[in-house]
Amino acid sequence: MTQAAGTRRSQTRLAFGQLGRSAVSALGGVGRMLQPAWQRTRVFLGPLLAAVSPIGWLVLAATLASFLIAGVLGWAEFTFLGTTLAAGFLVALCFAFGRATYRVSVELNPRRVVAGERALGRMLVENSGTRAVLPTRMELPVGTGVADFMIPRLAPGVQSEELFAMPTHRRALILAGPAISVRGDQLGLIRRTVKWTDEIELFVHPRTTRLRATARGLVRDLEGQTSQVITDSDLAFHALRQYEAGDDIRNVHWRTSARTGQLMVRQYTETRRSQLLLAQSAEARHYASDDEFELGISVMASIGCQVIREKTNLSVVSEGARLRDRSVTALLDDSCRIQQVDDANPSLREFLRTATRMLPVPSLVILVVGSAVTPAEIRAATTLYGSETVLVAVRVDLGAAPSLAKVGSLTLATVGSLPDLPALLERTGR
């Protein structure tokens, strides 16, 4: 009996398992059949659901709760409340209907300004359809704010021009757009938006000062600077030596060879083009204030622009990024993107080592730091380079008197305001 009962239970479990698998398979088949219809429903309902604002969803929830309480408890007051909320939502829904036929363009004039200069924008809205369109509201994000414009009723082919000002009091990369049209009720239950344009960039460049072309801090050379490396082919003659197998016959000095009776070849000291490294620390802890950080950006940009004008090889780095140095405009554009960072590197030396790992060995390093950086930290950072590399650190200290000091082989310049920079860089060569 026990064995027979166990056999029946096993058969029962097998039967239920087979039934469950059949049910799952059947549900899967139904789901696959309904999937196209569900996709079409999502395509149709998606825009409608997206148009309902958070306040609108709250009103719908309150409507449902009111009818539920009225049905359970029989309170007529909640029936009246639910009916009022539902009617208000339906009225708000009517404001979302309608099709706009706009052609929208956003222009900035100019696209690049120096901090403090004026920049204006223009939004042009045209009815590109064959029927008149009702008044609508346009929103245009500008930086961290949003500009609102009320576009009047437009007949076919009629344009509406809206002007706006851009905030340019500080260095920044400001995005204008996208321009979107907004349809909805005054209570904000329904908000239907349509995007008409893409984002446009406005570059607010840092303030810079023009440096003297003869500044010692900006290494200038005509044929390169000679080094202590001896080579067989260059411009600066060094000495003669005996010919060895494999030497280029063009380097043989025939007069000396005839006089000594053995072949002698020329040797040269290797010349190198100046390679300047300009490094800007963006660590927030290195600066006493945001204004001091902006002064550091202005110092870096002023030096970099002058080096590019003199066509000296240049590499410009900051925390997490290498700035473009092919032109003054490219450098200033990239300087607009620099933002302060927190603890990106454990030390100033580590930042310099990481940022310059793949760059050529510089003949001159100019390091721009804030007033919170100590001379010991700067000296530790510059130990990455050999004795042939000229080291200049520019320490920005807002409002401080300009000064110049020697810290070992390092020249430390303190800049309190941007006009101090040209004279200080010129004095570094004395």
C-alpha positions as CSV (number, residue, x, y, z in Angstrom):
1,M,0.0,0.0,0.0
2,T,2.8,2.4,0.9
3,Q,4.6,1.7,-2.4
4,A,1.3,2.2,-4.4
5,A,0.6,5.5,-2.6
6,G,4.1,6.8,-3.4
7,T,3.7,5.8,-7.0
8,R,0.4,7.7,-7.2
9,R,2.0,10.8,-5.6
10,S,4.8,10.7,-8.1
11,Q,2.4,10.4,-11.0
12,T,0.4,13.3,-9.6
13,R,3.5,15.5,-9.3
14,L,4.5,14.7,-12.9
15,A,1.0,15.5,-14.1
16,F,0.9,18.9,-12.3
17,G,4.4,19.7,-13.6
18,Q,3.4,18.9,-17.2
19,L,0.3,21.0,-16.7
20,G,2.3,23.9,-15.4
21,R,4.7,23.7,-18.3
22,S,1.8,23.6,-20.7
23,A,0.2,26.7,-19.0
24,V,3.5,28.6,-19.2
25,S,3.9,27.7,-22.9
26,A,0.4,28.8,-23.6
27,L,0.9,32.1,-21.8
28,G,4.1,32.6,-23.7
29,G,2.3,32.0,-27.0
30,V,-0.5,34.5,-26.0
31,G,2.2,37.0,-25.0
32,R,3.9,36.7,-28.4
33,M,0.5,37.1,-30.2
34,L,-0.3,40.2,-28.2
35,Q,3.2,41.8,-28.4
36,P,2.6,43.6,-31.8
37,A,-0.7,45.0,-30.4
38,W,1.1,46.1,-27.2
39,Q,3.9,47.8,-29.2
40,R,1.3,49.7,-31.2
41,T,-0.5,50.7,-28.0
42,R,2.8,51.9,-26.4
43,V,3.5,53.9,-29.5
44,F,0.1,55.5,-29.3
45,L,-0.1,56.0,-25.6
46,G,3.5,56.9,-25.0
47,P,3.3,60.6,-26.0
48,L,0.0,60.9,-24.1
49,L,1.4,59.5,-20.9
50,A,4.5,61.6,-21.2
51,A,2.4,64.7,-21.5
52,V,0.9,64.2,-18.0
53,S,2.9,66.2,-15.4
54,P,3.6,65.0,-11.9
55,I,0.7,67.3,-10.7
56,G,-1.5,65.7,-13.3
57,W,-0.7,62.2,-12.0
58,L,-1.5,63.4,-8.5
59,V,-4.9,64.7,-9.7
60,L,-5.6,61.4,-11.3
61,A,-4.7,59.5,-8.2
62,A,-6.9,61.8,-6.1
63,T,-9.8,61.2,-8.5
64,L,-9.5,57.5,-8.3
65,A,-9.2,57.6,-4.5
66,S,-12.3,59.9,-4.3
67,F,-14.5,57.5,-6.3
68,L,-13.2,54.5,-4.3
69,I,-14.0,56.2,-1.0
70,A,-17.4,57.2,-2.3
71,G,-18.2,53.7,-3.5
72,V,-17.1,52.0,-0.3
73,L,-18.4,54.5,2.3
74,G,-21.2,56.0,0.3
75,W,-20.1,59.6,0.9
76,A,-21.6,61.9,-1.7
77,E,-19.0,64.6,-1.0
78,F,-16.2,62.4,-2.4
79,T,-18.3,61.7,-5.5
80,F,-18.6,65.4,-6.1
81,L,-14.8,65.8,-5.5
82,G,-13.9,63.0,-7.9
83,T,-16.2,64.3,-10.6
84,T,-14.7,67.8,-10.3
85,L,-11.1,66.5,-10.5
86,A,-11.9,64.3,-13.5
87,A,-13.6,67.2,-15.3
88,G,-10.7,69.5,-14.6
89,F,-8.3,66.9,-16.0
90,L,-10.4,66.5,-19.1
91,V,-10.5,70.2,-19.7
92,A,-6.7,70.4,-19.2
93,L,-6.3,67.6,-21.7
94,C,-8.0,69.7,-24.4
95,F,-5.1,72.2,-24.3
96,A,-2.6,69.6,-25.5
97,F,-4.4,69.0,-28.8
98,G,-3.2,70.7,-32.0
99,R,-0.3,70.4,-34.3
100,A,2.4,73.1,-34.7
101,T,4.1,73.7,-38.0
102,Y,7.1,75.8,-36.9
103,R,10.5,76.4,-38.4
104,V,12.7,77.5,-35.5
105,S,16.3,78.8,-35.6
106,V,18.5,80.1,-32.7
107,E,21.5,82.3,-33.4
108,L,24.2,83.7,-31.1
109,N,26.1,86.9,-32.0
110,P,29.0,86.5,-31.4
111,R,29.7,82.9,-30.6
112,R,32.9,83.7,-28.7
113,V,33.3,86.6,-26.2
114,V,35.7,87.6,-23.4
115,A,34.2,87.4,-19.9
116,G,32.3,90.7,-19.3
117,E,31.6,91.4,-22.9
118,R,28.0,91.5,-24.2
119,A,26.5,88.6,-26.2
120,L,23.0,88.6,-27.7
121,G,20.9,85.8,-29.0
122,R,18.0,85.6,-31.4
123,M,15.3,83.1,-31.8
124,L,13.4,83.2,-35.1
125,V,10.0,81.3,-35.2
126,E,8.3,80.9,-38.6
127,N,5.0,79.2,-39.4
128,S,6.0,76.8,-42.2
129,G,2.6,75.3,-42.7
130,T,-0.4,76.3,-44.8
131,R,-2.7,77.2,-41.9
132,A,-2.5,79.7,-39.1
133,V,-1.2,78.3,-35.7
134,L,-2.5,79.4,-32.3
135,P,-0.4,81.2,-29.8
136,T,2.1,79.0,-28.0
137,R,4.8,79.2,-25.4
138,M,8.5,78.6,-26.3
139,E,11.1,77.7,-23.7
140,L,14.8,78.1,-24.4
141,P,17.3,76.8,-21.8
142,V,20.2,79.2,-21.5
143,G,23.0,78.0,-19.2
144,T,21.3,77.1,-15.9
145,G,18.2,79.2,-16.6
146,V,15.3,79.0,-18.9
147,A,14.0,81.9,-21.1
148,D,10.2,81.9,-21.8
149,F,8.7,83.5,-24.9
150,M,5.1,83.8,-25.8
151,I,4.8,83.3,-29.5
152,P,1.6,85.0,-30.9
153,R,-0.8,83.6,-33.5
154,L,1.1,83.2,-36.8
155,A,-0.3,83.2,-40.2
156,P,1.3,80.9,-42.9
157,G,4.8,82.2,-43.7
158,V,4.9,84.8,-40.9
159,Q,7.8,85.1,-38.6
160,S,8.2,86.1,-34.9
161,E,11.6,87.3,-33.7
162,E,12.7,87.1,-30.0
163,L,15.9,88.6,-28.6
164,F,17.6,87.5,-25.4
165,A,20.9,88.3,-23.6
166,M,23.5,85.7,-22.5
167,P,25.1,85.8,-19.1
168,T,28.8,86.5,-19.8
169,H,30.1,87.9,-16.6
170,R,32.3,84.8,-15.9
171,R,34.4,82.4,-18.0
172,A,32.1,79.5,-19.0
173,L,30.8,77.3,-21.8
174,I,27.2,78.2,-22.0
175,L,24.7,76.0,-23.9
176,A,21.6,77.6,-25.5
177,G,18.8,75.3,-26.4
178,P,17.2,73.2,-27.4
179,A,14.1,75.4,-28.2
180,I,10.9,73.6,-27.3
181,S,7.3,74.5,-27.7
182,V,5.0,73.9,-24.7
183,R,1.3,73.2,-24.9
184,G,-0.8,72.7,-21.7
185,D,-3.2,74.2,-19.2
186,Q,-2.5,77.0,-16.8
187,L,-2.6,74.7,-13.8
188,G,0.3,72.5,-15.2
189,L,-1.7,69.2,-15.3
190,I,-0.7,68.6,-18.9
191,R,2.6,69.6,-20.5
192,R,3.2,68.6,-24.1
193,T,6.6,69.6,-25.5
194,V,8.1,69.5,-28.9
195,K,11.9,70.0,-29.6
196,W,12.7,72.3,-32.5
197,T,16.4,72.9,-32.4
198,D,19.7,71.5,-31.1
199,E,22.0,73.0,-28.5
200,I,24.3,75.9,-29.5
201,E,27.6,76.6,-27.6
202,L,28.7,80.1,-26.5
203,F,32.3,80.3,-25.4
204,V,33.0,82.9,-22.8
205,H,36.8,83.1,-22.9
206,P,38.9,84.1,-19.8
207,R,40.4,87.5,-19.6
208,T,44.0,87.5,-20.9
209,T,46.9,89.9,-21.1
210,R,49.3,90.4,-24.0
211,L,52.9,89.3,-23.0
212,R,56.1,90.7,-24.4
213,A,57.5,88.6,-27.2
214,T,61.0,88.8,-25.5
215,A,59.8,87.4,-22.2
216,R,62.5,85.0,-20.9
217,G,59.7,82.7,-19.6
218,L,58.7,82.0,-23.2
219,V,61.7,80.3,-24.6
220,R,62.5,81.6,-28.1
221,D,65.0,80.1,-30.5
222,L,65.8,80.3,-34.2
223,E,67.8,77.2,-34.9
224,G,67.1,75.3,-31.6
225,Q,69.0,75.3,-28.3
226,T,72.1,73.2,-28.1
227,S,72.3,70.4,-25.6
228,Q,75.2,68.3,-24.3
229,V,74.3,65.3,-26.5
230,I,76.9,64.6,-29.2
231,T,75.7,63.6,-32.6
232,D,77.1,63.0,-36.1
233,S,74.6,65.2,-38.0
234,D,73.4,68.6,-36.8
235,L,74.2,72.3,-37.0
236,A,76.5,73.2,-34.1
237,F,80.0,71.9,-34.8
238,H,81.7,70.3,-31.8
239,A,85.0,68.5,-32.7
240,L,86.7,66.0,-35.1
241,R,87.3,62.3,-34.5
242,Q,88.8,59.4,-36.4
243,Y,86.7,57.7,-39.1
244,E,84.9,54.5,-38.0
245,A,83.2,51.9,-40.2
246,G,79.7,53.0,-41.0
247,D,80.3,56.8,-40.7
248,D,78.6,58.9,-43.4
249,I,81.3,59.9,-46.0
250,R,79.7,63.3,-46.2
251,N,80.9,64.1,-42.7
252,V,84.6,63.6,-43.6
253,H,86.8,66.7,-43.1
254,W,89.1,66.4,-46.1
255,R,91.6,69.1,-45.2
256,T,92.3,67.7,-41.7
257,S,92.4,64.1,-43.2
258,A,95.0,65.2,-45.7
259,R,97.1,66.9,-43.1
260,T,97.0,64.0,-40.5
261,G,97.1,61.1,-43.0
262,Q,93.9,59.5,-41.7
263,L,90.3,60.1,-42.2
264,M,88.7,62.5,-39.8
265,V,84.9,63.1,-39.4
266,R,83.0,66.0,-37.9
267,Q,81.0,65.8,-34.7
268,Y,78.2,68.1,-33.6
269,T,76.3,69.0,-30.5
270,E,72.6,68.1,-30.9
271,T,70.2,71.0,-31.1
272,R,66.6,70.8,-30.0
273,R,63.5,72.8,-30.6
274,S,62.1,74.4,-27.5
275,Q,59.4,72.2,-26.0
276,L,57.2,74.1,-23.5
277,L,54.9,72.4,-21.0
278,L,52.2,74.5,-19.5
279,A,50.4,72.8,-16.6
280,Q,47.3,74.2,-14.9
281,S,46.3,72.7,-11.5
282,A,42.5,72.6,-11.1
283,E,42.4,71.1,-7.6
284,A,39.9,73.1,-5.6
285,R,42.0,72.8,-2.4
286,H,44.9,74.6,-4.2
287,Y,42.9,77.9,-4.4
288,A,41.6,80.2,-1.8
289,S,38.5,81.2,-3.8
290,D,36.8,80.9,-7.1
291,D,38.1,84.3,-8.2
292,E,41.6,83.1,-7.5
293,F,41.0,80.0,-9.7
294,E,39.7,82.2,-12.5
295,L,42.9,84.3,-12.2
296,G,44.9,81.1,-12.6
297,I,43.0,80.2,-15.8
298,S,43.7,83.8,-17.1
299,V,47.4,83.4,-16.4
300,M,47.5,80.0,-18.1
301,A,45.6,81.3,-21.1
302,S,47.8,84.4,-21.5
303,I,51.0,82.4,-21.5
304,G,49.6,79.7,-23.8
305,C,48.3,82.2,-26.4
306,Q,51.7,84.0,-26.5
307,V,53.6,80.8,-27.0
308,I,51.2,79.8,-29.8
309,R,51.7,83.2,-31.5
310,E,55.5,82.6,-31.3
311,K,55.1,79.2,-32.9
312,T,56.9,77.4,-30.1
313,N,56.2,73.7,-29.5
314,L,53.6,73.6,-26.7
315,S,51.7,71.1,-24.6
316,V,48.9,72.4,-22.3
317,V,47.5,70.1,-19.6
318,S,45.1,70.3,-16.7
319,E,43.4,67.8,-14.5
320,G,42.0,65.0,-16.7
321,A,42.4,66.8,-20.0
322,R,44.9,68.0,-22.5
323,L,44.0,71.3,-24.1
324,R,44.2,71.9,-27.9
325,D,47.2,74.0,-28.8
326,R,47.0,74.3,-32.6
327,S,45.6,77.8,-32.4
328,V,44.8,80.6,-30.0
329,T,41.0,80.1,-30.5
330,A,41.2,76.4,-29.8
331,L,43.2,76.9,-26.6
332,L,40.7,79.6,-25.4
333,D,37.7,77.4,-26.3
334,D,39.1,74.5,-24.3
335,S,40.0,76.7,-21.3
336,C,36.2,77.5,-21.0
337,R,35.7,73.8,-20.2
338,I,38.1,73.6,-17.2
339,Q,36.3,73.1,-14.0
340,Q,37.6,72.7,-10.4
341,V,38.0,69.1,-9.3
342,D,38.2,67.5,-5.8
343,D,41.0,65.1,-5.0
344,A,41.6,64.0,-8.6
345,N,45.3,63.3,-7.6
346,P,46.8,62.8,-4.2
347,S,49.5,65.4,-4.8
348,L,50.7,68.1,-7.2
349,R,53.6,65.8,-8.2
350,E,51.3,63.0,-9.1
351,F,49.1,65.2,-11.2
352,L,52.1,66.4,-13.2
353,R,53.5,62.9,-13.6
354,T,50.1,61.5,-14.7
355,A,49.2,64.3,-17.1
356,T,52.6,64.4,-18.9
357,R,53.3,60.7,-19.0
358,M,52.9,60.4,-22.8
359,L,54.3,63.9,-23.7
360,P,57.8,64.7,-25.0
361,V,60.4,65.8,-22.5
362,P,60.1,69.6,-22.1
363,S,62.8,72.1,-22.2
364,L,60.7,74.5,-20.2
365,V,58.0,73.8,-17.6
366,I,55.6,76.5,-16.5
367,L,53.3,75.3,-13.6
368,V,50.3,77.5,-12.6
369,V,49.0,76.8,-9.1
370,G,47.0,78.5,-6.4
371,S,48.0,80.3,-3.2
372,A,47.3,77.2,-1.0
373,V,50.1,75.3,-2.6
374,T,53.4,75.5,-0.6
375,P,56.8,76.0,-2.2
376,A,57.8,72.5,-0.9
377,E,54.9,70.9,-2.9
378,I,56.0,72.8,-6.0
379,R,59.6,71.8,-5.5
380,A,58.6,68.2,-5.1
381,A,56.6,68.3,-8.3
382,T,59.5,69.7,-10.4
383,T,61.9,66.9,-9.3
384,L,60.3,65.0,-12.2
385,Y,62.6,66.8,-14.6
386,G,66.4,66.9,-15.2
387,S,68.8,69.7,-14.8
388,E,68.5,70.8,-18.5
389,T,64.8,71.6,-18.0
390,V,64.0,75.2,-17.0
391,L,61.4,75.3,-14.3
392,V,59.0,78.3,-13.6
393,A,56.1,78.1,-11.2
394,V,53.5,80.9,-11.3
395,R,51.6,81.0,-8.0
396,V,48.4,83.1,-8.1
397,D,47.5,84.9,-4.9
398,L,44.6,87.3,-5.4
399,G,45.5,90.8,-4.3
400,A,49.1,89.9,-3.3
401,A,52.1,92.0,-4.3
402,P,54.0,90.6,-7.3
403,S,57.2,89.0,-6.4
404,L,59.9,86.7,-7.8
405,A,62.0,84.2,-5.8
406,K,64.5,81.3,-6.4
407,V,63.7,78.0,-4.8
408,G,66.7,75.9,-5.7
409,S,66.7,75.6,-9.5
410,L,63.0,76.7,-9.6
411,T,61.9,80.2,-10.3
412,L,58.8,81.0,-8.3
413,A,56.6,84.0,-9.4
414,T,53.7,85.3,-7.3
415,V,51.0,87.0,-9.3
416,G,48.3,89.1,-7.5
417,S,46.5,90.4,-10.6
418,L,46.7,89.7,-14.3
419,P,48.5,92.9,-15.2
420,D,51.5,91.8,-13.1
421,L,52.2,88.8,-15.3
422,P,54.1,90.4,-18.3
423,A,56.7,92.2,-16.1
424,L,57.2,89.1,-13.9
425,L,57.8,86.8,-16.8
426,E,60.3,89.2,-18.3
427,R,62.2,89.4,-15.0
428,T,62.6,85.6,-14.8
429,G,65.5,85.8,-17.3
430,R,67.6,88.3,-15.3
